[in-house]
Amino acid sequence: MYNELVVSRPVSRVSDGLSLRKLGVPVRGGARLATFVVAAAVASCGRPGSRAAPEPNASTTNTPAFDPSELIPEVIADVGRARGLRLRQKVPVAFLDERAFAEALAQSDGEYKRSDQVLGFYDYARKRICVRRALPPWAERGSVRVVLAHELTHALQDQHGFLGGDPDMEVDERLASRALHEGDAMLIMEAVSGQAHGASVGAVAENLLTQAPLTPQLLIARGFASPSLLESDREAQLRATFPYQDGARFVATLVRSGGYALVDRAMRSPPRSSADILDPERYIAGLGRLRIGSIAPPSDAGSQRTLGALGLLGVLDGCLPAMHARAAVRGWIGDLEWRASKPSTDWVLATAWEDETSAAAFGSAAAKCERTRDIHVSRRGSSVALWSGATSTDTAERALTATQRARPAPAPPLGDVHLEPPPPEMFEMPLEAGGRLLDPTRWVSEYLGVTIAVPEGYAAKPRVAPNIAIEISRSKPLPRLGRIVVLGADAPLAIKDVTEKLRDPIRVRFPNPTERQLPHLDAKFGRLPTTEWRSRSSGVEIAFKGAFAFLCDARVALVVLSASATRDAGAAAELDAWTGSLARLPGDPRVCTDLPARRSSARR
């Protein structure tokens, strides 16, 4: 059985969270993507391409006006074109109304039982797909097309021998394998949406890699996840979202470097740890893992397990920002956790790292947990031990000794493969970057060290993406189409890096945009380099304009992005005047001290 939670974001947006439809731009077509849980279930599925018959006791009040089965041939063709593989046999697909779907899900042995979290599933044992007809209230951006694209990708994986695996795999290894399969399905789902607008799979992959993973709160705020996600603990949240968000980034990295041929090779030699998924170069280098012998004291065997790099993110959660925690677990080579038998709460975690630099980085990050939790940290060379409890000191010493072993020799699973350098990510700003309104006419962010006016007739919108500080739009967008946001980008190093981040998502959503450099825009902040892209949608020419203001020795770029119809000169002038009101606050902004330290690796 295949049990899944899918988390994703649409390709039809600019710079992670700026929906073109929200810009007031008339947009035709294009799938809206939602988070959905896909669980293996026992259900009656019809013939592929056929109308699903009503199930016993099933209500038909939620049946859509159109027959969704009409989409199947088209989506099969789209998925095959994007993935470069063809179905070898037909896959039965049925569309179940709400009650029937809930009953089918209840019969499954999958992890997720709540039907309000589930849109569809591929039944690995029975080789069929079932999709719910009506979307739950939280799935504002879902569509039958994208659910079909995701599940048909799993059917392709199955028919080409890419699914399955050792049922005795450890949890971390199973998560890595699952992330490969889910990441493949996520990228194809995005690519199918992008195909309608002329975007290649490579362009979609590039766009995905510029975007930082969304937090559970932002996933829910943007309609990509059920609010019930927050009912689980943080470790469960990480494990639920990891295969989809991080898996998609892993597959996108392979696609950029070797197309889907490289992904197919990875399917035959899959990643073996969550560390491989979080750091694709680690997987390509074949660093493997160090298996650590028992660290339990003779007096209490307790319970022992491997957490993996993803589990270490859970350990660090709440001690430092998520992006810093991800940097801190880079270089993982092995770990083993011991928990004492109840009622004792003693706990020890032994971790092994590629080198002393990686160990020191993790040790420093873990030390921040000492301030908020009863956790102690010891490091010896390339090993770090964490422990809590009065009687755990000797066990921690045993943990350090157990990890003082030679690291495994590299064994590259795909041979001589070199990955393309990743595109620079958009900076994941904390919530306080969203600043506050001093009054209806001025917004300020002490975190970013800037202030900007709010023009008459415009209103500030809630921040719903990790790289958006403020979003301002006309209260009545017609006849003047326009919306502005301020964005943050981590270490662009050159204006070219930032403009590429903005151009590629625009190109995904709009056909053949033209690009030109405009004269610098004079603002209170200073003279701002400005780039414009133009494209047509539904007969209307749209101009996107990005003005760039750099902070922290050019490590952060604030991008003031506007969009308006070119036929509306008044709107363009209004937006330029608003951009010109951007000004610095006195002092050094905190964003500069929050940027993650950049560490090099010997394997690069």
N, C-alpha and C positions, 0 to 999 in steps of 0.2 A: 504494500500500500504506500501511497505517496501522500504525506501530510505536510501542508504548506501554509505559510503566511506570506503574502506578497505585499511589499511596500514599494511604492515607486512614485515618480513625479512625471508630469507630461513633458514631452519635448516642445510643445507649443507654448514656450515662454522665453523671456529674455532674462538671462543672468539669475537663474534660480529663484523663481517665485514671481516674476513680473509677467503676468498673463497678458497676452496681446489682446484678448477679448476684454480684459479689464482696462486696457489702455483706452478703451472707447473705439478701437479700430474694428471696423466691420470684418468679421472673420467667418468664412464659409467652411463648413465641414470640420474635420479634425477631431480625433477621439480625445476624450477627457479621461484621465487615468485615475483609478482609485486603489486604495489598499484593499486587499481582500484576502481572506483566509481560504485556502483550498485544502480540503480534507478528503481522504479516501473514504468512500461510502458505498454501501450496497444499495443500488437503485436501479429502476427499470429504465434503460436507455434505448431510444429508438434507432432506426436505421439512419446512417449519415444522410443529411440533406432532407430528411422527412420531418413532417410536423409532429411534435411530441404529443402523444395522446394524453388526456388528463389522467392523473393518477387517482386511485381510489381515495375518497374523502377529501380530495383536493379542491380548494376554491379556485375559481377561474377569474376572480375580479381583478387580478393584477396582470392579466394577459395583455401585452402591448398591442397597439393597433396594427403593427406590422408583424409579419411572420419572420422571426429571427433566423429560422433555418435557411432563409434565402441568402443570408450572409456567408454561409459556410463555404461554398465554392470560391467566392472571392477572397475570403480570409486564408483559405488553404493556399491559393495562388500567391498571395502577398507574403505569407510566412515562408513558403518554399523559395520564393525569389530572394527574400532577405537572408535566409539561412543557408541557401545553396544546397539544400537537400530536398528530396521528394518523399512523400508518403509511399510506402511499399504496399500498403493495403488500406482499405477504408477504415475509418474510425467512427463508430457509432456516436452520435451526439443527440442528447435530449435536453429540452428546456422545460424545467419543472416550476410550477407555481409555488408560492411560499410554503404552504402547508406540506405539500409533497416533498419539497426540498428539505424541510426541517425533519420530516420523518426519515428520509434517506440518510441525512447526516447523523441522526440519532442512532442508526443501525451501524454506523461505521466504527472502526476501531481506531480512528484518528484522534489526534490530540485535542482538536477543536470541536466542541459540541454545540456552541451557540450559533444558531443559523443566522443571527443578525451580523455575524462577522464574515460570512462565507458567501462568495458569489459563484464559485464553480470549482470543479475538481477533475483531475484525470485519474481514473481508477487503474492503477498499474496492474493489478491482478486480473481485472476483467477487460482491459484494453479498450476503455470507452471514456467519454467525456459527458458530464452532466453540468448544466448551467442553470442558475435560477433566473426566472423571467423578470422579477421585480427587484430593484436594488433596495437595500436597507436605507433608512434616512441618512445615515452618516456618509454614504458613498455618493456624494454629490457629483463626483467627476468620473464615475464608472461608465462603462459601456459594454454591451455584449461583444462588440468587435474586439476590444482589447483582451477581454476574458478568453474569448476563443483563440486569439493569437497566442496567448500565454500557454493555454492547455494543449493546443496543437503542436507547439514547440516541444512539450513533454512527450507527446505521441511520437514526434520525429525522433527524439532522443531514444525512446524505447525501441522503435522499429530499426534503428541503426546500431543497436547494441550498446548504447551509452548509459543506460540505467542499470539498476541492480547494484551489487557490491556485497562485501563480506558482512553478514548480519552481526558478527561479533566485534565489529570496529568499536573503538572507544568513542565517547560522545564527541570529543573535539575533532577526531578524524571524520566522523559521520557528518558533522556540521560543515567541514570543508568540502566534502563531496557534494553535499546538498547545495552549498553556495555556488558551486560550479554549475549545477543543473538549473538552479533558480536564476542565477545571473544570466545565463544563456537565454532563458525564457523572458526575463525582464528586458534585456537589450533588444530582442526581436520584437517584443511588444511595442517598445519605443520606436523601433525602426519601421514597423508597419504604419504607425501614425505619421512618421516623417516621410515615408514614401509618397504619400498623397501630395506632398508639397515639393517633391524633387530632391529630398535629402538622402544622401547615401548612408549606408550603415556606418561607414567610417566617420561621417560628419556627426551622426547621432552619438557615436562612441566618444568622440572628442568633446562634444557638448556635455555629456554626462560626467566626464572626468573633471570638468571645471567647477563642479558643484559639490559642496560639502554635504555629507549625510545629514538628513533632518533629524531633529530630536523627536521623541514621541509626542511632545506637546505640539510641535509645529506640524507633524504629520496629521494630528487630529484637527488642528486649527484650519488646515488647508483641505480638509475633506478627504484625506488619503488613508485614514485609519479610524477604526471604531474607537469611541471613547473608552470602551471596556479594556483597551490596551493598558490604560493607567491603573486598572484594578490589580494587575500582576506586579510582582516585585521587580526591581531594576534588572536583576540578572535574567529574569524571564523575558523582559522587554528586549534586552540586548540579543538574546538567543532567537527571539521571534523575528526581529528586523534584520539581523546580520545576513542571513542567506540571500536576501533580496537587495538590500542597499549595497552591501560590500561585495556580494557576489556579482552584481551588475558591474561594479567598478573593476573587479578582477577580469571579467570577460572583456569589458571594453578595452582594458590595457592590452590584452592579447590581440584583439581585433586590430588595434592601431598599429601593432608591430608585425603581424603576419596574417591578417584577415581571418576568416573563419576556418581556414585550413589549420591554423595554429590552435584554434579552439578545439577542433576535432582531435588533434594530437593530444591535447591536454585531457580530453575525455577518456582517452585510452591509458593515460598515465596521470591520474588525477592528483590534485593537491592533497597532502596528508595531515594538515593542521590548519587551524584558523589563522595562525601566523602567516602561512602561505597566501591566504586570501587577502589579509590586510597588507601584505608586502609582496606583490607579484615577483619582484626581483629575487626575493628569497626562494620562491618556488622554482624559478628558472635556474638559479644557482644550485639547486638540489641540496640545500643545507641539512635537510632531514631534522631529526630531533634526538635528544639525549634521553634515554629511558632511565629513570632514577629508581634505584632499589628502595625497599621499605625504609621509612624514617621513623616508624612507630617505636615508642619505647617498649622494652620487654614487659613492662607492667600493664600495658593497655594497647591492644592492637587497634582499637578505635575503628575509624573508616578512613580510607585513602582513595584519592582520585586525582587525575590530571585535569587542570583547569584550562590549559591552553592560553594563548594570547588574548582571546576574547574573554575568558574567565578573569584574567588579570585586569582587564578594563573594568569588570564589575568590582574587583577589589579596590581599584582606585577611584571608583565613581563617588562623586561628592567631595573628593579631596582636592581636585584641581579641574580646570576646564577640560571638556571632552577632547578637544584637539591636542592638548598637551598630553593627556593620558595616552592617546594613540601614538604619539611620538615616543612616549616612554616605554611602550611594550615592543617597540621595534628592536630586533636583535634577539628575540626569544629563541631559546634552543631546547627548553624542556622545563617541566615543573612537576611537583607532587605535593598535594595538600593532605594533611593529617588532621582529623578532628577526634578529640578524646570521646570516649563513651560517656553517655549521659549518666549522672547529672553534671559532670564536669563540662566547662566551656573552653577548656584549653584548645589551642589551635596553632598549627605551624604550617608554613608554606615554604617549600624549598624551590628556588628558581635558578636556572642555568642560562647563561647568555653567551652570545657569539664571542664577545671580547670584553675587556674591562671597561671600555667606554660605554658600551650598552648597559652593562651591569650598574655602573655609576649613575647613568641617567635614570634607570628604573629605581635604584635605591633612593635617589634624591626625590623622585616623585612620590614614592611610598612613604618617605619620611614626613611628607605633608599630612599623611593620615594620622601621624602621632599626635597632631594638634587637636583632632576632632574625635579620635577613637583610641581605644586601648590597644594600639598596635606598635610593636617595636621592630626595628630594622637592623640587621647586621649584614655586612658585605665582606667577602674574602675573594679577592681576585675577580673572576668573572662569575661569581655565584653570590646570590642575595637570599637571605632568609628573613621571613616575616613571622612574628609570633605574638600571641596574646595569652594571658593566663599566668598565674604565679609559678606553676610547675613546668612551664614549657621551655625554660632556658636550655636545659640539657638536650631536649629534642631539637631545638634550633641549631645547636652545635652539631648534632648528628646530621641535620639537614645540610649544613654547609659542607661537611665531610663527604656526604653521599654525592654531592654535585661536583666534587673535585676530580673529575675524570676527563679523559681526552674526548674532545668533541668529535662527532662522526665526520668522516671524510665526505666532502661534497660529491654528489652523484646527480648531475643535471638530468632531469627526466626526459627532456626534449632534445638533448644534444647541444650543439653550438647555436644558441639562440640569443639574440640581443634585443632588449626591449627599447622602444622609443622613449625618450625622456618624457615624463608626464607633463601635461600642460599645467600652468599655474592654477591653483584652486582659488575660488572666491573665498575671502576671509570669513570665517564663521564668527560673527560678532555676538557677544552676550546680550541679554535682554536690555541691559541698561544703555546700550548703544542707541536704542530707540528714543532716548531723550524724553523731552516733555515740552508741552506748549506753555510758554510764559504768559501768553494771552492769545486771543484768536488770530493775531497777525504775526507771531514770531515763535519759531521752534528752536530749541537749543539742546545739544548733546555734549555734556561735560566729558563723557567717555571719549568721543571723537574730537573734542576741542573745536567744534564749529557751531555756528548758528546760521539760520536762513529764514527769510520772511515767508509768510503764508499769504499769498495774494488774496485780494477780495474776490469772493465767489468760489474760492477753493476750500476744500476741507481735508484735514489729515485723516488717513486711514490707519487702522491697527497694523502693526508690524507682524507679518506672518511668514517670514523667510529669514534664514540665519544671516544673510548678507545684505538685507535691506534695513536701513536705519529709519527712513520715513518714506511714506508714499502719500502723495498729495494729488487730488484730482478735482476737476470742476464739479461743483454740486449738480449742475445740469450740463452734461458733456456736449450736447448738440446745441447750436451748429458747430461749436468749436470742439474738435476732438483733441483731447490731450491729457496726459498724465505724466507726472514727474516722480522719480525716486532718487534717493541718495544711496549709493552702494559702497561697500568696502571690499578691496581686493588685497590678498596677502602677497607681499613681495612681488609685485609685477616686474620690477627691475627695468622695464622699458614700456613706453606707451604702447608699443606694438603688441605686447602680451595682453594688455587690457582690452585693446580694440578688437583683438581676435576673440576674446571671451564674449564680447558683445555681438560681434559680427556673425559668429557661427550659429548661435541660437536664432538670430533673425533670419539667417539663410535657411535654417531648418524649417521655419514657419512660412517664410515668404520667398517666392521664386526669384532667383537672379537679382539680388539687391546690388545696386551700384554704391560705391564708396568714394568719398572725397574728403580731403582735409580742408577745413574752414579756417579763416583767420582766428587767431586767439581771441577768446571772449574776455573782455575786461570785467572783473568781479572785484568785490571788496577783498576777497581772499588773495587775489593776484591775477595775472594773465593766465587763462586756462586753455591749454591745447584742446581743440574741438574737432571731432570727426562726425560726418553725417552719412547715413545709409538711406537709400530710397528704394521702395518697391511698391508694387500695385497689389491690391486685394479687393476683389469684388468691384472692380472698376474705379477704385479710389487710390490715388498715389499717396503713400504714407512716408513721412520723413522722420527718421529716428536720429536724434542728435545726442552725442555723448561728450560732455565737457569734463576734463580730468584735473583734479586737485590732489597733489601728492603730500603725504605726511611721513614722518618717521624716516627721514633720509630716503624717500622714495620706496619704502617697504610697504606702504599702504597707499592705495589710490582711492579717493572718493570720486565716484562717478555720478554726475548729475545727468540723468537720462530723461529725455523728453520725447514725446511722439505726438504728431499732429498731421492733419491732412495738408498737403502742400497748397491746396487751393485756398486755405484759410491763413492768409498772411498775418491777420490780427492775432491768431492763437500763437504763431511762432514768435512774434514780437513779445507777447505776454510771457511766454515761457522763458525766452532769453533774459528778460528783465528779472524774472524770478531767480534764474541761475546766477545772475550778476549780484544778487544780494548775499550769496554765500560769503561768510566771514569767519576769521579765526577768533577763538577765545584766548585770553592771556594764559601763559603757562604751557607746560608739556602735557599733551593728552595721554590718558592712561592706556589707550590702545597700543602705544609704542612699547610699553613695558609688558604687555600681554602677548606680544607676538612670540610664537614658539621658536626656540633656538634651533638652528639648522645644523644637523650633524651629518657628517659624511660617513660612508661605510667602506671598509676595506675591499668589499667584493665588487664595488662599482668601478 
